[in-house]
Amino acid sequence: MSADETAPVPRYRQVAEQLAKEITEGALPADARIASERELAERFGISRMTARAAINILVRRGLITRRSGARAHVAPPKIRFDLSSPEGLYRQLEHAGIKPGARVITAEKLPCEALEPKICQALRLQDADEVYHVVRLRTADDEPITVENSYFPAALFPDLLDFHLTGSIYGILKKYFDVTPARAVQELEISLLDAEWAQIMGVPVDLPTLEIRRVAFTTEGVPFEYAYDIYRGDRILFTARTVTDNENTPPAWQPALDSLSGLG
């Protein structure tokens, strides 16, 4: 099969779509080796540069991965993450049979006056109040998938930083502080990964990401976490559910919504 030179679609995109079809239909299963640039050039009657451009498209879409010193392979299926669930990423990965992991990058206590004011406003805190700031690199089967940047009111969770924070923080909050996440207000934005976070995650710069700013609430409606998370768009498939009922947005949530909208 050769790429159609007369088609309005560029040849590298034609090749990328054909390979994508073979992947999604199972002709190229997970972890299968992708033909080399030379082999693709011969198969489709294109240049190696055009073949490289087609592969780059599939890498950005998360359909194939490049390994250091080796040819590209078909990527494993994307990880599903339910944005509607009060469960954290750790538990959702466990339920999917995926090994969750985390590396703590930052764990510190800060006064609210040292932070962006709207963070503490969302948490209903004053300037003199303190928060725990925790940044973690999260992994799925040892593969980096997200960076979590979270703030917790110190008064609600004394000595939180003394706990082992590479597991489920929500699990710690429930077991030791009797706090259960019930609902969250979230703001989602598509972005590209910058150089700093790309280096931390060990992935290419400008990788498509989904940024999520979130305020989580207890069953009593108390905000207990402000978070700014960066998720790899090439490895995660996000799902959300819509529930229709007669409940209006509680007035107590409005400050959280305003705070999220004011933070970029």
Residue pairs with C-beta under 8 A, 6 or more apart in sequence:
1 18
1 43
1 44
2 44
2 45
2 46
3 11
3 14
3 15
3 44
3 45
3 46
3 50
4 11
4 14
5 11
7 14
9 17
11 44
11 46
11 50
12 46
12 50
12 51
12 53
12 54
12 57
13 54
13 57
14 44
15 40
15 44
15 46
15 50
15 51
15 54
16 53
16 54
16 55
16 57
16 58
18 44
19 28
19 34
19 54
19 58
19 63
19 64
20 58
20 61
20 63
22 28
23 58
23 63
23 64
23 74
28 34
28 74
29 74
30 74
30 75
30 76
30 77
31 73
31 74
31 76
32 73
32 74
33 71
33 72
33 73
34 55
34 58
34 64
34 71
34 72
34 73
34 74
35 43
36 71
37 48
37 51
37 52
37 55
38 48
38 51
40 46
40 48
40 51
40 54
40 55
41 47
41 48
41 50
41 51
44 51
55 64
55 72
58 64
58 72
59 65
59 66
59 72
59 204
59 234
60 207
60 208
60 234
61 234
62 75
62 78
62 232
62 233
62 234
62 235
63 74
63 75
64 72
64 73
64 74
64 75
65 72
65 73
65 74
65 75
66 72
67 73
75 234
75 235
78 235
78 236
78 237
79 93
79 96
79 98
79 140
79 145
79 235
79 236
79 237
80 92
80 96
80 236
80 237
80 238
80 239
81 89
81 92
81 231
81 236
81 237
81 238
81 239
82 92
82 239
82 240
82 241
83 186
83 188
83 212
83 238
83 239
83 240
84 239
84 240
84 241
85 92
86 180
86 181
86 182
86 183
86 184
86 216
87 95
87 170
87 181
88 168
88 169
88 170
88 171
88 181
89 100
89 138
89 146
89 148
90 100
90 102
90 167
90 168
90 169
90 170
90 171
91 168
91 170
91 171
93 99
93 100
93 140
94 100
98 140
98 141
99 140
99 141
99 142
100 138
100 139
100 140
100 167
100 168
101 138
101 139
101 140
101 142
101 166
102 136
102 137
102 138
102 139
102 165
102 166
102 167
103 136
103 137
103 139
103 166
104 134
104 135
104 136
104 165
104 166
105 135
105 136
105 137
105 147
105 200
106 133
106 134
106 135
107 132
107 133
107 134
107 135
107 161
107 165
108 132
108 133
108 161
109 130
109 131
109 132
109 133
109 154
109 161
110 130
110 131
110 132
110 133
111 127
111 128
111 129
111 130
111 131
112 119
112 120
112 125
112 126
112 127
112 128
112 129
112 130
112 131
113 127
113 128
115 131
115 133
115 151
116 263
118 258
118 259
118 262
118 263
119 131
119 151
119 226
119 259
119 263
120 126
120 127
120 129
120 131
121 255
121 259
122 215
122 223
122 226
122 255
122 256
122 259
122 260
123 131
123 151
123 153
123 215
123 223
123 224
123 225
123 226
124 222
124 223
124 255
125 131
125 153
129 153
129 154
129 155
130 153
130 154
130 155
131 151
131 152
131 153
131 154
132 151
132 152
132 154
132 157
132 160
132 161
133 149
133 150
133 151
134 148
134 149
134 150
134 151
134 152
134 161
134 165
134 169
135 147
135 148
135 149
135 150
136 147
136 148
136 150
136 165
136 166
137 144
137 146
137 147
137 200
137 201
138 144
138 145
138 146
138 147
138 148
139 145
140 235
143 235
144 200
144 201
144 202
144 203
144 232
145 231
145 232
145 235
145 236
146 229
146 230
146 231
146 232
146 236
147 197
147 200
147 201
147 229
147 230
148 227
148 229
149 227
149 228
149 229
149 230
150 169
150 225
150 226
150 227
150 228
151 225
151 226
151 227
152 160
152 224
152 225
153 224
154 160
156 177
156 179
156 222
156 224
157 173
157 177
157 179
157 224
160 172
163 172
163 176
165 172
170 181
173 179
173 180
173 181
173 224
174 180
179 218
179 224
180 218
180 219
181 216
181 217
181 218
181 224
181 225
182 217
182 218
182 219
183 216
183 217
184 214
184 215
184 216
184 217
185 214
185 215
185 217
185 253
185 256
185 257
185 260
186 212
186 213
186 214
186 260
187 212
187 213
187 214
187 260
187 261
188 210
188 211
188 212
189 210
189 211
189 212
189 213
190 208
190 209
190 210
190 211
190 233
191 208
191 209
191 210
191 211
191 230
192 205
192 206
192 207
192 208
192 209
193 201
193 203
193 204
193 205
193 206
193 207
193 208
193 209
193 230
193 232
194 205
195 205
197 230
198 204
198 205
198 206
198 207
201 232
203 232
207 232
207 233
207 234
208 232
208 233
208 234
209 230
209 231
209 232
209 233
210 230
210 231
210 233
210 236
210 238
211 228
211 229
211 230
211 231
212 227
212 228
212 229
212 231
213 226
213 227
213 228
213 229
213 260
213 263
214 225
214 226
214 227
214 228
214 229
214 260
215 223
215 225
215 226
215 227
215 256
215 259
215 260
216 223
216 224
216 225
216 227
217 223
217 224
217 253
217 256
218 224
221 250
221 252
223 256
226 259
228 263
231 238
249 257
